[in-house]
Amino acid sequence: MAVKIRLQRHGKKDQAFFHIVVADGRAPRDGKFIEKLGIYNPNTNPASIDLNFNQALSWLQNGAQPTDTARAILSYKGVLMKKHLLDGVKKGALTEDQVEQKFNKWLQDKEGKISGKKDKLSSDQKSAVANRLKAEKAANEAKAAKIAAKVTPAAETTETAESTDAPAAEDNA
């Protein structure tokens, strides 16, 4: 039996989210599964992933094969990195302390990148809102100037017409 780590689709049309599951490779995509490892929601930015790290690692060490998308998710969360480092311990290339040290350093770097992206997204969103507000103010000022220009010449023409009528009336009197 080929055991796969794969995604199981849930949610509405155009609002999909996925469960990360361990299933028999012959089972249907949304069918029976052995164990649920987590949830992947691509609708948020950045995508939110809730994963049982230890269970995913143990399934990988026992021979479960991830699909391409599941492999990308496991890589993003560091499960594949940890498996790689633990394979180095089995071969005698590393010790447990070295593995933990390297993995923690990798996690810190990854957290820095993620927080940098979140900060950039929030600052971009704030600047976009500010730009839209500036554009809206400029458009409102342009409309107000256009309205004022329409009203002002009409008032001036009525004043000039009255002023030209008034001297003519005085001359006739």
SULDA-V672313 format. One record per pair of residues at least 6 apart in sequence whose ideal C-beta (glycine too) atoms are under 8 Angstrom apart, sorted by the first residue. I is the first residue (numbers start at 1). GAP is how many residues later the second one is. Records with the same first field share a line. If there is no record, write none. Layout:
I: GAP, GAP
This chain:
1: 23, 24, 25
2: 22, 23, 24, 63
3: 19, 20, 21, 22, 31, 56, 59, 60, 61, 62
4: 18, 19, 20, 21, 60, 61, 62, 63, 66
5: 15, 16, 17, 32, 51, 54, 55, 59, 60, 61, 62, 65, 69
6: 14, 15, 17, 23, 60, 61, 63, 64
7: 11, 12, 13, 14, 33, 60, 62, 63
8: 10, 11, 12, 13, 15, 21, 22, 25
9: 7, 9, 20, 21
10: 6, 7, 8, 9, 20
11: 6
15: 28
16: 26, 27
17: 22, 23, 24, 25, 26
18: 21, 22, 23, 24
19: 17, 19, 20, 21
20: 16, 17, 18, 19, 20, 31, 36, 50, 53
21: 12, 13, 14, 15, 16
22: 11, 12, 13, 15, 37, 42
23: 8, 9, 10, 11
24: 8, 10
25: 40
27: 6
35: 20, 24
37: 14, 15, 18, 19, 22
38: 11, 12, 13, 14, 18
39: 9, 10, 11
40: 7, 8, 9, 33
41: 6, 7, 8
45: 76
46: 68, 71, 72, 75
49: 24, 27, 28
51: 22, 23, 26, 28
53: 24, 25, 26, 29
56: 18, 21, 23
57: 22, 25, 26, 29
60: 6, 14, 19, 20, 23
61: 22, 25
66: 8
71: 9
74: 6
75: 6
78: 25, 28, 29, 32
81: 22, 25
82: 17, 21
85: 9, 14, 17, 18
86: 13
88: 6, 11
89: 6, 7, 10
94: 8
